[in-house]
Amino acid sequence: MFDRLRKSFDRLLDSTRTEAASQGEKRTHNLFEAAAAYISACADDDQDRIDETVTWVSPEALSFGVSELACRAVIALARERDESPQTVARSLLGLPAA
């Protein structure tokens, strides 16, 4: 997944250099909206949506938003399962219990 993020960020940098002059005003997105759209596109394996969402915010902002989304998701699942966040995170990653 991190490799996919890196590649998407590389494409973002290339696209912003070439599209900056050609685009007029466009709707602004906040980093949490971008993170949610990016993660859902990754889950659906929709490369077109992935490519679009990485242009909504800076790579740093997207990285922060994805991290925040992951934290919130693990906390929500931990509460739902009545388990610790560490147990849930390790389970989601397929790691043995600590």
N, C-alpha and C positions, 0 to 999 in steps of 0.2 A: 504494500500500500504506500509506503514511503517513497518507493521508486516512482510510483504513479504520480504522487504529489510533486516530486522533483521535476518530472517530465512536464507536468502541467504548468509548473512555475516557469520553466524554460520557455514553453510555448507562450505563456503570458507575456514574458519580457519581450519576446520577438514580436508578438502581435501589437503590444502597446507602442512599440517604436514605429511600426508601419501604419497603424491605424490612427494614431494621435492626431495627425494633421487632417485626415480624411473624414473624421466623424464630427458631427455637430453635437448639439446638446442631446444627452440621453439620460434616462432615469437613473438616479443614484440608488444604490443598494447599501444597506448597512452590513456590517461584517457577520452578524448572526444569521441574517437572511441568506447571505452568500454561503456561509458554512452549511446551513441546512440544505440548501439547494445542491451544493457540491457533494455532500455525503449521500443524499438521496440519489443523485445521478451516478455516483460510484456504486451504490448498492444495486441499482438497475443496470449497471454496465452500459450507460448511455454516454458515449464519448462526445457526442455533439453538445449535450448539456454540460458535461464536464468542461469542455473547451470554452463554453459561453460563461459559466459561472466563475472561472478563474480570472476573468477580465473585470469582474464587478468591483473588486477591492484589491488592495496591494497583497502581494504574497505573504507578507508578515501578518497582515490583518486576517487573511484567510486561515493561516496557520493557527493564530490565536483563537479564532472562532471555532475551528475544528477541534482544538484542544478543549475549549470550554464546553462544546457539545458533548465530547466524549466523557468529560467529568460529570456533567449533568445526567447523561444516560446511565453511567455506572452507578451513580447515587440513586437514581430512580429504580433501577433494577435491583439494587441491594435492598432498598426499602420494600419493594414488592416481594422479593424472595426471603426477606428477613435474614439476610446474610451480610457479612462485612463487604465494603467496597473492594477490598483487596481480593477476597474470595471470588467475587463476581468478575473482576477484571482478569484474574488468572484463568477463570473458567472460560471467558469469552475468547481469550487468546490460546486456549487449549493447553495451558500450562498446568503441571501438577499442583495440588494444594501445598501451600507453604507450611 
